[in-house]
Amino acid sequence: MKKIFTNKWVKFGIAATLYLAWVIWLGNYWFLIGLGVIYDVYIQQKVHWAFWKKKGAAKQTPLVEWVDALIFAIIAASFIRLFFIEAFTIPTSSMEKTLLVGDYLFVSKVSYGPKLPNTPISFPFAHHTLPFTTQTKSFVTWIQNPYRRMAGLGQIKHNDIVVFNFPEGDTVVLQHQDMSYYEMRRELGRQRIWQEFDVTYRPVDKRENYIKRCIGLPGDSIRIKSGQVYVNGQLQDKMPDMQYKYIVITDSAELNTKSLQKMGMSIEDIERSRLTPNTYIYPLTEKMRDEISRLPIVHSLNKFERPDGDRAEYIFPHNEGYNWNEDNFGPIQIPAKGMKIALTTKNLPIYHRAIETYEGNTVEVNDSTIKINGQIATEYTFKMNYYWMMGDSRHNSQDSRYWGFVPEDHVVGKAVFIWFSWDKDKSFFTAIRWNRLFQTI
């Protein structure tokens, strides 16, 4: 067996077969040229491909061996990260208690098919900013590829937990990268932002990564009534770890912080009313709500809810014609590839960004006349599928209710596995959440 697997023709056959399978999966047959390189590496050996190593030397220097190992590690890790799995960290509490701040995940690229990079020239393992800097780009836009996704194991399903590029992350205020540029523009005005801050553009694959639960698929109708989500008229499946904000009024003293932490509440989620004494706002699951309601110190406990018709300016589509808020929203239909809609000045605010920004058209409105690419348009057919994403912590999640649809070219992959979890509110020896290690999602 040893002789067989050290034979140069056998090694060439294995390498060529794996490479050919990858080219077929990739679907770009120009890469078949690489078979010539593999043939030369294993059979002819005319070209010295490993130029950093001394040709014909029986033993390399330690420095060359380290360089050789480093190059191999970078290439192998980049290949795995691009086509198979990528590490991701939960930065906020928008998916509590399903996913916790400090959870370290693996995101599967093959679940929905790997998305080929729009900007292939970039610094290894850096997303959009160079390491040890806060504003320096880690990529150049000399080459910009159109959206293309390879074959995957399946499609996005209802309630999948999905990682995607932030749809409003195309334009970024460098001094406030944790905020949406468009939200800041609505508050401060475009002129002030461009005068006082540094603003940059990011391609789709270099926008910030978000993680939410997929509530709606292409073609679905979404409505939220009193905080409850209805998909195509049916109440959404109940998630056991979903949480809402509750207003808790105590008789005199504050609830013990350690007791709240034992229930699973993060310290940063604890809010105290500045106007009403002994009043607190907590994000609670049903189980946590029942536990707190039984405490003798608790005077009352009521679910927070914005009344129907109480318009919130920060809620999509940010138009005066829609009196929607985070608890009462819709109905709204999610665009699907090939779906044709009648366009009116009434529904245009809902689909304007998808038509113009995501699908690359120009949109003009003169009185009641809508023009797309300079032509009068009374209908529009979508080129891509779109999705509706929401966090499990319904009152503590910036999601599709705030910025609308997620285009298919923004989808990165499916969260599949928690390999580590760290609670920053606890000391070193107790911070590891042992019960969450190696959990599937």
C-alpha positions, 0 to 999 in steps of 0.5 A, spaced: 500 500 500 505 504 501 508 503 494 502 504 491 500 511 494 507 513 493 507 512 486 507 519 482 501 516 477 497 514 483 498 521 487 497 525 480 490 521 479 488 522 486 489 530 485 487 530 478 480 527 480 479 531 486 481 538 482 476 536 477 470 534 481 472 541 484 472 545 477 465 541 476 462 544 482 465 551 481 462 550 474 468 554 471 471 550 466 477 555 464 480 552 471 481 546 467 488 549 465 490 547 472 490 540 470 496 542 467 499 545 473 498 538 477 501 534 471 507 538 471 507 538 479 507 530 480 509 527 473 514 532 469 516 537 474 519 542 469 517 548 473 519 550 480 512 551 483 515 552 490 520 557 488 521 559 496 524 552 496 531 550 494 530 545 488 533 538 489 535 540 496 534 534 501 533 538 507 530 545 507 532 550 512 527 551 518 525 558 515 524 555 509 520 549 512 516 555 516 514 559 510 512 552 506 507 550 512 505 557 513 503 558 505 500 551 505 496 553 511 493 560 508 491 556 502 488 550 505 484 555 510 482 560 505 479 554 501 475 551 507 473 558 509 470 560 502 467 553 500 465 550 506 465 553 513 466 559 516 467 561 524 462 567 526 461 570 533 455 572 536 456 580 538 449 582 540 443 579 544 438 579 538 437 572 537 437 570 545 436 565 548 437 561 542 444 564 541 447 568 546 452 573 546 459 570 546 457 564 542 462 561 537 459 558 531 461 554 525 457 557 519 456 552 513 457 555 506 455 548 503 448 548 506 445 553 501 451 553 496 458 557 497 457 564 494 463 566 490 466 573 492 464 579 489 471 582 491 476 576 490 482 581 491 483 582 499 487 580 505 487 573 508 482 572 513 480 579 514 473 581 512 472 588 510 478 592 515 485 590 515 487 587 522 490 592 527 486 598 524 479 601 524 478 604 518 483 601 513 480 597 507 482 590 507 480 589 499 481 593 493 475 593 488 480 592 481 476 586 480 468 586 481 465 579 480 457 579 479 453 575 484 454 567 483 452 561 487 455 554 487 450 548 488 448 547 495 445 541 499 438 545 499 434 551 500 433 556 505 427 553 509 422 557 514 425 558 521 433 556 519 438 561 522 441 564 517 448 569 516 447 574 511 451 581 509 447 587 512 443 589 506 444 597 509 451 596 509 453 598 502 454 605 505 458 606 512 460 612 516 467 610 519 466 613 525 459 609 527 460 603 524 455 600 528 450 604 526 446 604 519 448 610 515 441 610 512 438 611 519 443 616 521 441 620 514 434 620 517 436 623 523 441 628 521 440 629 514 445 627 508 449 634 508 451 634 515 453 626 515 458 627 509 460 634 512 462 631 519 464 624 518 468 619 513 463 615 509 465 609 505 462 604 500 462 596 501 461 591 496 456 586 498 461 580 500 464 585 504 458 588 508 457 586 516 455 579 517 448 579 521 445 573 524 437 572 524 432 567 523 428 566 516 421 568 518 419 569 510 421 565 504 420 568 497 413 569 495 410 569 502 406 574 506 408 577 512 404 580 518 405 582 525 399 583 530 400 584 537 407 582 536 405 575 533 408 573 526 403 571 521 406 567 515 401 567 509 395 568 514 398 562 519 401 564 526 408 562 526 411 556 529 412 557 537 420 558 538 421 556 546 426 561 547 423 567 544 423 573 548 419 579 549 420 585 553 416 586 559 415 592 564 416 589 571 414 593 577 416 591 584 414 593 591 420 597 593 427 594 592 430 592 585 430 584 583 437 581 585 442 581 579 445 574 580 438 571 580 437 574 574 443 572 571 442 565 573 435 565 569 439 567 563 439 574 563 445 578 561 447 584 565 446 589 559 439 587 558 437 590 564 433 596 564 431 601 569 425 606 568 428 613 569 421 616 570 417 611 574 420 608 581 421 601 582 420 600 574 424 595 570 424 593 563 426 586 562 427 581 556 424 575 558 422 568 555 415 565 557 419 561 562 423 567 565 416 571 565 413 565 569 419 565 574 419 572 575 411 573 576 411 568 582 416 573 586 413 576 592 417 582 591 413 583 584 407 588 584 405 587 576 408 584 570 406 586 563 408 585 556 411 591 552 407 593 546 406 598 541 399 600 539 396 598 532 397 605 528 402 608 532 407 609 527 415 608 528 419 612 523 425 607 524 420 602 521 421 599 514 419 602 509 420 609 513 414 612 509 408 616 512 403 612 508 405 606 513 403 606 520 407 600 522 411 599 528 415 593 531 409 590 534 404 591 528 406 591 521 404 589 514 401 585 511 407 585 506 409 580 500 416 578 499 419 578 492 420 572 489 425 571 482 420 572 476 414 575 481 411 580 477 407 586 481 403 592 479 407 598 481 403 604 484 406 610 488 402 607 494 407 600 494 413 603 491 416 605 498 416 597 499 419 595 493 423 601 491 430 599 494 430 592 492 428 595 485 434 600 485 439 598 489 439 591 489 437 589 482 441 595 479 435 600 476 434 607 476 427 609 479 424 616 478 417 618 480 414 624 477 407 626 480 403 619 479 408 616 474 413 611 475 419 611 471 424 605 471 431 606 467 427 612 463 421 608 461 414 609 464 413 602 468 406 600 471 409 593 473 416 590 475 418 583 475 424 581 480 430 578 478 432 575 485 429 571 491 428 575 497 427 573 505 424 576 511 429 575 517 427 577 524 431 576 531 428 571 537 429 577 542 423 581 538 424 587 542 431 587 542 433 586 534 435 590 528 432 586 523 427 586 517 422 590 520 427 596 520 431 595 513 426 590 509 428 584 505 434 580 504 436 579 497 439 572 495 446 575 493 447 577 501 446 570 504 452 567 506 450 560 510 447 557 515 449 557 522 450 549 524 454 548 530 456 552 537 464 550 538 465 554 544 461 559 548 464 565 553 460 569 558 463 576 559 459 577 565 462 572 569 469 571 572 475 567 568 473 560 571 466 560 570 465 564 564 465 558 559 458 555 558 460 548 558 453 546 556 453 549 550 459 546 547 459 542 541 451 543 540 448 543 533 443 549 532 
